[in-house]
Amino acid sequence: MVEADVYPVLTEIFQDVFMRDDMKLSPELTSKNVPGWDSFKQIEIIIAVEEKYNIKFHTRELDNLNNVGDLARTVAAKIQAAH
């Protein structure tokens, strides 16, 4: 799996978490760019991603997530490593 394959699923997760169908993701998107993206929303996003892909993030990995691109790359790498 490549990073680009992750974006449609991440978009769906973000739209569900923020209850906004108009949400578009980009690699540079951060919590500073999205009203209401606080630590609770961050936890919701991470849990949803873990459940969707049946993966688990380590604390160190979460500490290195600075934007949506980092999340997409990490998810793609974890899925690739599992196969």
N, CA, C and O atoms as a GROMACS GRO file, in nm:
protein
  332
    1MET      N    1   0.085  -0.118   0.000
    1MET     CA    2   0.000   0.000   0.000
    1MET      C    3   0.088   0.123   0.000
    1MET      O    4   0.190   0.129   0.069
    2VAL      N    5   0.048   0.221  -0.077
    2VAL     CA    6   0.121   0.347  -0.082
    2VAL      C    7   0.040   0.456  -0.012
    2VAL      O    8  -0.081   0.443   0.009
    3GLU      N    9   0.109   0.560   0.021
    3GLU     CA   10   0.048   0.670   0.095
    3GLU      C   11  -0.080   0.723   0.030
    3GLU      O   12  -0.178   0.752   0.099
    4ALA      N   13  -0.081   0.734  -0.103
    4ALA     CA   14  -0.199   0.787  -0.173
    4ALA      C   15  -0.322   0.700  -0.152
    4ALA      O   16  -0.434   0.751  -0.155
    5ASP      N   17  -0.302   0.571  -0.131
    5ASP     CA   18  -0.415   0.480  -0.108
    5ASP      C   19  -0.483   0.505   0.027
    5ASP      O   20  -0.598   0.468   0.046
    6VAL      N   21  -0.412   0.567   0.117
    6VAL     CA   22  -0.463   0.589   0.253
    6VAL      C   23  -0.557   0.710   0.259
    6VAL      O   24  -0.648   0.714   0.342
    7TYR      N   25  -0.535   0.808   0.173
    7TYR     CA   26  -0.610   0.934   0.181
    7TYR      C   27  -0.762   0.920   0.170
    7TYR      O   28  -0.832   0.987   0.246
    8PRO      N   29  -0.817   0.837   0.080
    8PRO     CA   30  -0.963   0.826   0.076
    8PRO      C   31  -1.023   0.776   0.208
    8PRO      O   32  -1.129   0.823   0.250
    9VAL      N   33  -0.955   0.682   0.271
    9VAL     CA   34  -1.005   0.630   0.400
    9VAL      C   35  -0.986   0.734   0.508
    9VAL      O   36  -1.076   0.755   0.590
   10LEU      N   37  -0.872   0.800   0.511
   10LEU     CA   38  -0.852   0.906   0.610
   10LEU      C   39  -0.954   1.017   0.593
   10LEU      O   40  -1.005   1.071   0.692
   11THR      N   41  -0.986   1.052   0.470
   11THR     CA   42  -1.086   1.156   0.445
   11THR      C   43  -1.219   1.115   0.505
   11THR      O   44  -1.286   1.196   0.569
   12GLU      N   45  -1.257   0.992   0.485
   12GLU     CA   46  -1.384   0.942   0.540
   12GLU      C   47  -1.381   0.947   0.693
   12GLU      O   48  -1.480   0.986   0.756
   13ILE      N   49  -1.270   0.909   0.753
   13ILE     CA   50  -1.257   0.912   0.899
   13ILE      C   51  -1.267   1.056   0.949
   13ILE      O   52  -1.340   1.083   1.045
   14PHE      N   53  -1.195   1.147   0.888
   14PHE     CA   54  -1.198   1.287   0.930
   14PHE      C   55  -1.338   1.345   0.914
   14PHE      O   56  -1.385   1.419   1.001
   15GLN      N   57  -1.404   1.312   0.805
   15GLN     CA   58  -1.540   1.363   0.784
   15GLN      C   59  -1.634   1.311   0.892
   15GLN      O   60  -1.722   1.385   0.938
   16ASP      N   61  -1.618   1.186   0.932
   16ASP     CA   62  -1.700   1.130   1.039
   16ASP      C   63  -1.670   1.196   1.173
   16ASP      O   64  -1.761   1.233   1.247
   17VAL      N   65  -1.542   1.210   1.205
   17VAL     CA   66  -1.502   1.266   1.335
   17VAL      C   67  -1.547   1.412   1.347
   17VAL      O   68  -1.595   1.453   1.453
   18PHE      N   69  -1.532   1.489   1.240
   18PHE     CA   70  -1.566   1.631   1.246
   18PHE      C   71  -1.708   1.659   1.198
   18PHE      O   72  -1.754   1.774   1.201
   19MET      N   73  -1.778   1.553   1.154
   19MET     CA   74  -1.916   1.566   1.105
   19MET      C   75  -1.926   1.674   0.997
   19MET      O   76  -2.014   1.760   1.000
   20ARG      N   77  -1.832   1.666   0.901
   20ARG     CA   78  -1.827   1.761   0.790
   20ARG      C   79  -1.799   1.686   0.661
   20ARG      O   80  -1.692   1.628   0.644
   21ASP      N   81  -1.895   1.687   0.571
   21ASP     CA   82  -1.877   1.620   0.442
   21ASP      C   83  -1.787   1.697   0.347
   21ASP      O   84  -1.742   1.642   0.246
   22ASP      N   85  -1.760   1.823   0.377
   22ASP     CA   86  -1.681   1.908   0.287
   22ASP      C   87  -1.531   1.906   0.320
   22ASP      O   88  -1.454   1.980   0.259
   23MET      N   89  -1.491   1.822   0.413
   23MET     CA   90  -1.352   1.822   0.456
   23MET      C   91  -1.262   1.757   0.352
   23MET      O   92  -1.287   1.644   0.309
   24LYS      N   93  -1.159   1.828   0.311
   24LYS     CA   94  -1.060   1.780   0.216
   24LYS      C   95  -0.925   1.773   0.287
   24LYS      O   96  -0.884   1.867   0.354
   25LEU      N   97  -0.857   1.661   0.270
   25LEU     CA   98  -0.728   1.643   0.336
   25LEU      C   99  -0.615   1.673   0.240
   25LEU      O  100  -0.624   1.648   0.120
   26SER      N  101  -0.508   1.726   0.296
   26SER     CA  102  -0.384   1.746   0.223
   26SER      C  103  -0.271   1.703   0.317
   26SER      O  104  -0.290   1.701   0.438
   27PRO      N  105  -0.155   1.670   0.263
   27PRO     CA  106  -0.044   1.628   0.349
   27PRO      C  107  -0.004   1.734   0.452
   27PRO      O  108   0.044   1.700   0.560
   28GLU      N  109  -0.023   1.860   0.418
   28GLU     CA  110   0.020   1.968   0.506
   28GLU      C  111  -0.083   2.004   0.614
   28GLU      O  112  -0.053   2.083   0.703
   29LEU      N  113  -0.203   1.946   0.607
   29LEU     CA  114  -0.310   1.981   0.701
   29LEU      C  115  -0.271   1.946   0.844
   29LEU      O  116  -0.223   1.836   0.871
   30THR      N  117  -0.291   2.042   0.935
   30THR     CA  118  -0.261   2.022   1.077
   30THR      C  119  -0.381   2.063   1.161
   30THR      O  120  -0.477   2.120   1.110
   31SER      N  121  -0.373   2.034   1.288
   31SER     CA  122  -0.482   2.070   1.379
   31SER      C  123  -0.503   2.221   1.383
   31SER      O  124  -0.613   2.268   1.413
   32LYS      N  125  -0.399   2.298   1.355
   32LYS     CA  126  -0.412   2.444   1.356
   32LYS      C  127  -0.503   2.495   1.244
   32LYS      O  128  -0.558   2.604   1.252
   33ASN      N  129  -0.518   2.413   1.138
   33ASN     CA  130  -0.598   2.452   1.022
   33ASN      C  131  -0.745   2.413   1.032
   33ASN      O  132  -0.825   2.454   0.949
   34VAL      N  133  -0.780   2.335   1.135
   34VAL     CA  134  -0.916   2.281   1.144
   34VAL      C  135  -0.979   2.323   1.276
   34VAL      O  136  -0.936   2.279   1.382
   35PRO      N  137  -1.082   2.407   1.270
   35PRO     CA  138  -1.151   2.447   1.393
   35PRO      C  139  -1.208   2.323   1.464
   35PRO      O  140  -1.272   2.238   1.402
   36GLY      N  141  -1.184   2.316   1.593
   36GLY     CA  142  -1.237   2.206   1.672
   36GLY      C  143  -1.147   2.085   1.681
   36GLY      O  144  -1.180   1.989   1.751
   37TRP      N  145  -1.032   2.087   1.612
   37TRP     CA  146  -0.940   1.974   1.619
   37TRP      C  147  -0.856   1.989   1.744
   37TRP      O  148  -0.752   2.054   1.744
   38ASP      N  149  -0.904   1.927   1.850
   38ASP     CA  150  -0.834   1.932   1.978
   38ASP      C  151  -0.781   1.793   2.012
   38ASP      O  152  -0.786   1.702   1.929
   39SER      N  153  -0.732   1.776   2.134
   39SER     CA  154  -0.673   1.647   2.172
   39SER      C  155  -0.777   1.536   2.172
   39SER      O  156  -0.744   1.420   2.143
   40PHE      N  157  -0.901   1.567   2.204
   40PHE     CA  158  -1.006   1.465   2.202
   40PHE      C  159  -1.035   1.419   2.059
   40PHE      O  160  -1.054   1.299   2.035
   41LYS      N  161  -1.039   1.511   1.966
   41LYS     CA  162  -1.060   1.475   1.825
   41LYS      C  163  -0.940   1.394   1.774
   41LYS      O  164  -0.956   1.301   1.696
   42GLN      N  165  -0.821   1.431   1.818
   42GLN     CA  166  -0.701   1.358   1.778
   42GLN      C  167  -0.713   1.212   1.822
   42GLN      O  168  -0.681   1.121   1.745
   43ILE      N  169  -0.758   1.189   1.944
   43ILE     CA  170  -0.774   1.053   1.994
   43ILE      C  171  -0.879   0.978   1.911
   43ILE      O  172  -0.859   0.862   1.875
   44GLU      N  173  -0.989   1.045   1.879
   44GLU     CA  174  -1.093   0.983   1.795
   44GLU      C  175  -1.036   0.941   1.660
   44GLU      O  176  -1.065   0.832   1.611
   45ILE      N  177  -0.957   1.028   1.600
   45ILE     CA  178  -0.897   1.000   1.469
   45ILE      C  179  -0.806   0.878   1.479
   45ILE      O  180  -0.817   0.786   1.398
   46ILE      N  181  -0.719   0.876   1.577
   46ILE     CA  182  -0.623   0.766   1.592
   46ILE      C  183  -0.695   0.634   1.618
   46ILE      O  184  -0.660   0.532   1.559
   47ILE      N  185  -0.794   0.636   1.705
   47ILE     CA  186  -0.870   0.512   1.734
   47ILE      C  187  -0.941   0.463   1.609
   47ILE      O  188  -0.940   0.343   1.580
   48ALA      N  189  -1.002   0.553   1.535
   48ALA     CA  190  -1.072   0.515   1.412
   48ALA      C  191  -0.976   0.456   1.310
   48ALA      O  192  -1.009   0.357   1.244
   49VAL      N  193  -0.858   0.515   1.296
   49VAL     CA  194  -0.758   0.464   1.202
   49VAL      C  195  -0.710   0.325   1.247
   49VAL      O  196  -0.698   0.234   1.165
   50GLU      N  197  -0.684   0.310   1.376
   50GLU     CA  198  -0.640   0.180   1.426
   50GLU      C  199  -0.746   0.072   1.401
   50GLU      O  200  -0.713  -0.039   1.360
   51GLU      N  201  -0.871   0.106   1.425
   51GLU     CA  202  -0.979   0.010   1.404
   51GLU      C  203  -0.997  -0.023   1.256
   51GLU      O  204  -1.014  -0.140   1.220
   52LYS      N  205  -0.992   0.077   1.172
   52LYS     CA  206  -1.014   0.057   1.029
   52LYS      C  207  -0.907  -0.033   0.967
   52LYS      O  208  -0.937  -0.123   0.889
   53TYR      N  209  -0.782  -0.008   1.004
   53TYR     CA  210  -0.672  -0.081   0.945
   53TYR      C  211  -0.620  -0.197   1.031
   53TYR      O  212  -0.528  -0.269   0.991
   54ASN      N  213  -0.680  -0.215   1.148
   54ASN     CA  214  -0.637  -0.321   1.241
   54ASN      C  215  -0.488  -0.309   1.271
   54ASN      O  216  -0.412  -0.406   1.262
   55ILE      N  217  -0.448  -0.187   1.308
   55ILE     CA  218  -0.310  -0.158   1.344
   55ILE      C  219  -0.309  -0.091   1.480
   55ILE      O  220  -0.413  -0.048   1.530
   56LYS      N  221  -0.190  -0.083   1.540
   56LYS     CA  222  -0.173  -0.011   1.666
   56LYS      C  223  -0.055   0.084   1.652
   56LYS      O  224   0.049   0.049   1.596
   57PHE      N  225  -0.074   0.206   1.701
   57PHE     CA  226   0.035   0.304   1.701
   57PHE      C  227   0.109   0.297   1.833
   57PHE      O  228   0.049   0.276   1.938
   58HIS      N  229   0.240   0.315   1.827
   58HIS     CA  230   0.321   0.328   1.947
   58HIS      C  231   0.327   0.476   1.983
   58HIS      O  232   0.312   0.562   1.896
   59THR      N  233   0.348   0.505   2.108
   59THR     CA  234   0.354   0.644   2.154
   59THR      C  235   0.457   0.724   2.075
   59THR      O  236   0.432   0.839   2.040
   60ARG      N  237   0.570   0.664   2.047
   60ARG     CA  238   0.676   0.734   1.972
   60ARG      C  239   0.627   0.772   1.833
   60ARG      O  240   0.659   0.880   1.782
   61GLU      N  241   0.549   0.684   1.771
   61GLU     CA  242   0.494   0.714   1.638
   61GLU      C  243   0.396   0.831   1.647
   61GLU      O  244   0.397   0.920   1.562
   62LEU      N  245   0.313   0.830   1.748
   62LEU     CA  246   0.215   0.938   1.765
   62LEU      C  247   0.284   1.072   1.789
   62LEU      O  248   0.238   1.176   1.742
   63ASP      N  249   0.394   1.068   1.863
   63ASP     CA  250   0.469   1.192   1.890
   63ASP      C  251   0.526   1.253   1.763
   63ASP      O  252   0.553   1.373   1.758
   64ASN      N  253   0.546   1.170   1.660
   64ASN     CA  254   0.605   1.218   1.534
   64ASN      C  255   0.503   1.259   1.430
   64ASN      O  256   0.540   1.294   1.317
   65LEU      N  257   0.375   1.256   1.465
   65LEU     CA  258   0.270   1.296   1.370
   65LEU      C  259   0.248   1.447   1.381
   65LEU      O  260   0.189   1.496   1.478
   66ASN      N  261   0.297   1.519   1.282
   66ASN     CA  262   0.283   1.664   1.282
   66ASN      C  263   0.176   1.714   1.187
   66ASN      O  264   0.130   1.828   1.197
   67ASN      N  265   0.134   1.627   1.094
   67ASN     CA  266   0.033   1.666   0.996
   67ASN      C  267  -0.030   1.540   0.936
   67ASN      O  268   0.010   1.429   0.969
   68VAL      N  269  -0.126   1.559   0.849
   68VAL     CA  270  -0.196   1.446   0.788
   68VAL      C  271  -0.101   1.363   0.702
   68VAL      O  272  -0.116   1.241   0.695
   69GLY      N  273  -0.006   1.425   0.638
   69GLY     CA  274   0.092   1.352   0.559
   69GLY      C  275   0.171   1.253   0.643
   69GLY      O  276   0.196   1.140   0.601
   70ASP      N  277   0.211   1.296   0.763
   70ASP     CA  278   0.282   1.206   0.854
   70ASP      C  279   0.194   1.087   0.891
   70ASP      O  280   0.242   0.974   0.896
   71LEU      N  281   0.067   1.113   0.916
   71LEU     CA  282  -0.026   1.006   0.951
   71LEU      C  283  -0.040   0.908   0.834
   71LEU      O  284  -0.034   0.787   0.854
   72ALA      N  285  -0.060   0.960   0.715
   72ALA     CA  286  -0.076   0.875   0.597
   72ALA      C  287   0.048   0.790   0.572
   72ALA      O  288   0.037   0.672   0.541
   73ARG      N  289   0.166   0.850   0.584
   73ARG     CA  290   0.291   0.776   0.564
   73ARG      C  291   0.308   0.665   0.668
   73ARG      O  292   0.349   0.554   0.636
   74THR      N  293   0.275   0.697   0.792
   74THR     CA  294   0.287   0.599   0.901
   74THR      C  295   0.191   0.482   0.880
   74THR      O  296   0.229   0.366   0.897
   75VAL      N  297   0.067   0.513   0.844
   75VAL     CA  298  -0.031   0.408   0.819
   75VAL      C  299   0.014   0.320   0.703
   75VAL      O  300   0.012   0.197   0.714
   76ALA      N  301   0.056   0.380   0.593
   76ALA     CA  302   0.100   0.303   0.477
   76ALA      C  303   0.219   0.214   0.513
   76ALA      O  304   0.225   0.098   0.472
   77ALA      N  305   0.314   0.267   0.590
   77ALA     CA  306   0.431   0.189   0.630
   77ALA      C  307   0.392   0.072   0.719
   77ALA      O  308   0.445  -0.038   0.703
   78LYS      N  309   0.300   0.094   0.812
   78LYS     CA  310   0.257  -0.014   0.902
   78LYS      C  311   0.186  -0.124   0.824
   78LYS      O  312   0.206  -0.242   0.851
   79ILE      N  313   0.103  -0.086   0.730
   79ILE     CA  314   0.032  -0.185   0.649
   79ILE      C  315   0.130  -0.262   0.561
   79ILE      O  316   0.122  -0.384   0.549
   80GLN      N  317   0.223  -0.190   0.501
   80GLN     CA  318   0.324  -0.253   0.416
   80GLN      C  319   0.408  -0.351   0.498
   80GLN      O  320   0.439  -0.460   0.450
   81ALA      N  321   0.445  -0.314   0.620
   81ALA     CA  322   0.527  -0.401   0.705
   81ALA      C  323   0.452  -0.527   0.746
   81ALA      O  324   0.512  -0.632   0.770
   82ALA      N  325   0.320  -0.517   0.754
   82ALA     CA  326   0.240  -0.632   0.796
   82ALA      C  327   0.223  -0.734   0.685
   82ALA      O  328   0.186  -0.848   0.711
   83HIS      N  329   0.251  -0.695   0.561
   83HIS     CA  330   0.232  -0.787   0.447
   83HIS      C  331   0.360  -0.838   0.396
   83HIS      O  332   0.363  -0.916   0.301
   0.00000   0.00000   0.00000
